[in-house]
Every structure is written in structure tokens, then in C-alpha cells.
């Protein structure tokens, strides 16, 4: 028909009984061979063939869905009736979609690699922190560094099944809950609180938490930085106890730095010497010299003190 003539770039006045080889001679070498092979297969098998293929005619590439049906007479193929539907435009769209999908996959792979690299760098940074760091997303823990796991006694996987308030001692739950809710309303504004944390084995630890809410990629994340101040508070209480005891002592006591300047005195020394506290602080203990000893005496005194030995002696009052 005219459409077939147009497909193969044939003239409309083809002579009758022209061989198929002659009709398809305008096809490129490989296409010619493929079509000829299918025609011979129909003659041999006496069965229909339907296939999708690309035809190149004089440099022009076009796609078709072709069906070849044999007409059988006397157990042999007398005719082959072929129909072709051009699908070039559809193929171009499919090819464009494939290229787009390939580009999209490459972009996703690149983006995934970038995110993975960022995650690795973040974990390396987070694991190097001296303080504990945990991150919550909509109430669920998504990250906990090694330091916080050590503080709490829980593994990161165990922490993921706990809420942020679960580790807080019952006496502090209300205060901490209120602060967390407040921090959620204050983006990027830190909120601090000190409370007692119940570790996995049941021990109590004093913790100073800083809560910061950040919005990243439309996700609201709660960052919690935890500093274990258990030992610090114990030391502060011990120092307070010692300071109270020293201040209550009947004997006059002064503390000097390495250069010999007085940095602390108790109440008794002000009563014994007659000097006010501000008159002694920052001064050298030589202010209390009795005047009854020579320089060598005081050199020996400081040598004993610097070597950790105890020295006893008399000083003078403010009025001599």
C-alpha cells in the first residue's frame, strides 16, 4: 500500500512479481539481513511472527511493530501478509525517559554518597566530644554518642527505645519536661538545667544538660548536650566542708600561692594577728614577721615549707 512504499522509500509503480530481496534493498545491511532472516523463518516454520524493530533507511532510523502472517496453501507458504505500525515517537519518549531515569539515579547516588560522607564526618566529630550528645526527632532518639552511652550505661540501640524523660529522676521530671517543651518553642536558643540522671545500673548521676532545638530540612531536631558534673559537685561539697572546717578552727590559718602571696585566711588569724582579711590577702607572710629572727631563719622556713615539711613559730600582731 502507499504507506509501505513511503516506509521503504519505494516508488509507487513497482513491477509485479518483484522479489522481497529487491523490495527491501533500501534497508541498511543489518536490517536487511534481519528482515530476510524472519521471512525465511516464516517459510520454514509456517508460523506468524510479531516483533519490534528499528529500520534504517538511507540514514533515517525509524521504529516499527511488525506482524508477519503466512498464508498456507498445499502445506506451503504461498503469501506473507505483513502489517507495520510506526512507533518512532513513542520510542523517542521512552529513550528520553530512560535517559532521565539514568540521570536521576546518578543524581541520587551522588546525593546519597554526599549524605553518607556528611554522616561519617558528623559521627567522627560527635564521638570526639568530651560531653555526651543525643539527638531526638519528634520524641524518638536518632543518635547517641559513646560518651553519653558511658554516662547512662545504655547502648545506643537501647537508648533508641527510651524517651528523653525516661532517664530523669522522678524528683526532676517535671522541671526537665517543662524545659524541654520550652526549648522546642525557642529555635536555636539553648536552655540549661541541672538534674539527677538514673543510670542503667540504678546509680544517680548529676548532669548539666543543654537543650537546643534546630530545624533542618523541615525536620525539628532536639539536640541535648550532657555534661557529667557528679565528681565536680562532690569536689565542691568537699571543698566547702574543708573551707568551713578551716574557717572554724581556733588556730590562725593562711594559704599562700607558689609565689608566697597569701590567697586565703580564716577568721581566727584576723583575731590572733589583729590584721583585717583585706590587709593580708595578696601580701607576703613576711608581714607577720616577729622581728626576732634574721633572714636565714626565714629562708630555712620557706625551704622547709616548699619541701612539704611542717614549720611552727611565732608571728607578731598588727600592733607589734
Buried (B, 14 or more C-beta within 10 A) or exposed (E): EEEEBEBBEBEEEEEEEEEEEEBBEBBBEEBBEBBBEBBEEBEEEEEEBEEEBBBBBEEEEBBBBBEBBBEEEEEEBEEBEBBBEBBBEEBEEEEEEEEEEEEEEEEEEEEEEEEEEEEEEEEEEBEEEEBBBBBBEEEEBBBBBBBBBEBBBBEBEBBEEBEBEEBBBEEBEEEBEEBBEEBEEEEEEEBEBBBBBBBEEEEEBBBBBBBBBEEEEEEEBBBBBBBBBBEEEEEEEEEEEEEEEBEEEEEBBBEBEEEEEBEBBBBBBBEBBEBEEEBBBEBEBEBBEEEEEEEEEBEEBBEEBEEEEEEEEEBBEBEE
